[in-house]
C-alpha cells in the first residue's frame, strides 16, 4: 500500500473514531470541553465516584485536595497522584465539590444510582497564574503535543487513541496505542502558529476537546515545548 493511501486510510479511520465518540458523548449529555466534568461510568462500581483533581493552568494532578458530596458525610482527599474515591454515596442527585488551598473550588452534579458509578475530572484554577500558557516548539516539528492518560488508572488508555488538531479549515491527525508497559501515550499534530482546536478520542472514553489553543513560537523562546496533558474519563469497559 502506498504512503498516500496509508495516510488517507489513517485520516478516515481517525475521523470516524472522533465523530462516533463525539456523537456518543452528545447522547450521554457529556460536555466535550476540557475542564471539570462528570460522566456516568460503567467502569466504576455503583454508588462510587472516582476521579482526579488537576491544576487548570498546568494540567498536573493535585494531591491533598478535598472532594466531598454536599449535604452528606461522604468525601475523600486526593492522593499523591491526584486521584480520589468516594464510596457508599446515597442514591439521588448530588453536588460534588473539590477544593484546595490557593485554588478556587469547583462543583459538578451527579445522579447516583445502583446501575453504575461516576468518573470525574476536576480542573481547579489557581488563585495566581504565572504561566506562559503557550504550546510552542522549534524547527520543523508538530505544533501541538499531547500526553494521554486514563483518569482512573493513571496509565494510557488500552484502546487506540485519536488526536485531531484543526485550524480554520485545515485538519491534522495522529493516532496511536500504548503497549501494556507504557507509562504515557504521546501524540502530536499541527503545523505553524495561531489558534488551534484540539480533540482527543478513544473507544470507551468520553471525548476531550479544547478550543483556542494558542501557538506562538516567538514568545517563550525557540526551543520550548509545553505539551497538553489529557486525562480521559472512561465510560465503558475497554
N, C-alpha and C positions, 0 to 999 in steps of 0.2 A: 504494500500500500504506500502511495507517495506521501511525502510530508504534508502536502497541501490537503489531501484527502483526510489524513490523520487529524490535521488542525481543524478542518470543518466538522469532522465527527466529534472531536472533543468539545467544540463550541456548542454543537447541537445537544450533546448529552448533558453538558453543564447547564445550558439554558432550560432544558426540560426539567432538570432537578430543581433549579431555583424556582421556576414557575409553579411546579407541583407543590413544593413545600410552602411557598407563599400563599397558594390557594388553601392549603390545609390550615395554615395559621389564621387566615381570614375566617374560615369556617369555625374555628375554635374560639374566635373572638380575641386572639392574641394580637398585641401590638408588635410590629417588627422594628420599631425604632429602638435604638440602643438606649439603655438606661434601666431604671428599676422596672422589673417585670415579673409577674407571677403567672404560671401556666399549670393547668391540671395535668398531672403526670401519672401514667400507669407504671412507671419505673419506681415510684415512691410508694411505700405501703400506705394503706388507707389511714386517715386521721393523723398523718405525719406531714410536716412541712420541712423540706430540706433545701439548702441553697448556699449562697456565697454573698459576702459583702465586699464591694470593691471601692477603691478611690476613683471618683468620677473623672479626675484630671489625668491620672496615670494608668488606670485600669488594673492596678495592682491590688491583690487581696488585702483586706484589713483584719488584723487579729484584735481580740478583746472588744469587739463591737457588741452591743446588746441588741438582741432581737426578741420581741415579745408580742403576744397576742393580746390585744386590747380587751379589757373587762374580764380577764382571766388571770390565773397564776402561772400560765404556761409561757416559757421563754428559754433562752439559751444565750451563751456567749460564743462568739466565733473563735475557732482555734487558730493555730499559727498559720494555717493555710487559708484563713478567711471563711471557712465553711461552718455551718451550723445545722443542728437537727432539733426540731421541736416535736415532741411525741404526745400522743393522747390528747389531741386537740378536740374539744367538743364539736359535734356536728353543727352546721349552720354557717351563716355569713360572719366573717370576722375582718377586722383591720389588723394588719401585721406591720409592726413598726421596727425600723432599725435606726440606732443612734450610736454615736461615739464622740468622745471629747474632740473638739476642734473641727467637727463636721456638722452640717445641717442634717437633721433627722429626715427620714423618708418613710412613706406609708404606702402599702399596696392592700388590695382587698382580695380575699379568698372565700370560697364556698366549700366548706369541709363536709365530706360525706363518707359513706362506707365503701364506695366504689374505687376510689383512687386517692393518691396524695397530691401534694403540690410541690413544684420546683420553683425556686425564687432566686432572682438576681437583683441585689440592691446595689445602686451606684450612689454613693454619698459625696456631696460636693464639699470640699474643704473650705473652711472659713476664709483662708487666704490661699490663692493660687499663684505660685511663681513657676511658670512653665512656658516654654516657647510655644507649645501647642501645635507644632507643625509636623508633618510627615515629610521627611526630606531624604535625599540620597545623592551620591556623587556619580558622575560618569554615565555610562550607558546602561544603567540598571533600572529595574522597575521602581515606580514612584511609591507604590503602596505595598507594604509588607504586613502580614498579619500572622499571629500565632494563635492557634485554636485549641481550646480545652473544653472538656465536659465539666459542667458546674459541680456535679455530684462526685465525680471520681478524681478530678484534678489532672486527668490524663487526656490525651487526644481521643476524639470520637473513634469508635470501632468501625464506622461506616465511611464510605467516600465523602469528602467534603469539597464543595464547590465555592470558588471565590469569583464574584462578578464586580468589576470596577468600571463605572461609566462616567463619561464627561460629555455633556451635551448629547450628541447622537452617536458618539464613539464608545464602543464597549470592549473591554479587555477581560480575558478569562484566565483562570488557573484552577486546577483541581488536584487532589492528592488523597492518599490514605496512609496513615501511620501504621507501622508494624507493631506487634504486641509489646515490644521493648522500648518504643519511643516515648520520651517524656513530653514532647510537644510536636505539633504539626505546623510547619511554616509554609505559607503560600504567598505569592507576590504577583502583582499585575499593575498595569497602567504605565503611561509614559508622560513626561513633561510636567509642567507646573499648572496651577489653577485649582479649581474646586472639583472634587470627585464625590460620587456616591458609591459606598462600599456595601456589598451584600455577601453574606456567608450563609450557606445552607447545607444541611446533611440529613439523610433519611433518619427519621426517628427523633428529630430535634425541631424546636421552634426556630424559624428563620431569624437572622440577625441583620440589622440594617442601620447604617449611619450615613446621613447626607451632609454635605458641606464640609467634607474633609479637605483642608487647605494644604496644598503643597507649594512651597516656595524655597527652592534650593539656595537662594541668595541670602536668606535672613539668618539662619542658625549656623552657617558655615558649610563649605562644600562637601564635607565628609561625614555629616551627621545623619543618622537614620533613627527615627523614632517609630517603632512598629506599633500597630494596633494590637491590643490584647483582647481576644474574642472569647467570651465564655458562653457556650451554648447550653440551653435548657432542654433536657431530654423529656420527651412527651410519651414515647412508646419504646418498648424493648427493641434493641437492635436486631 
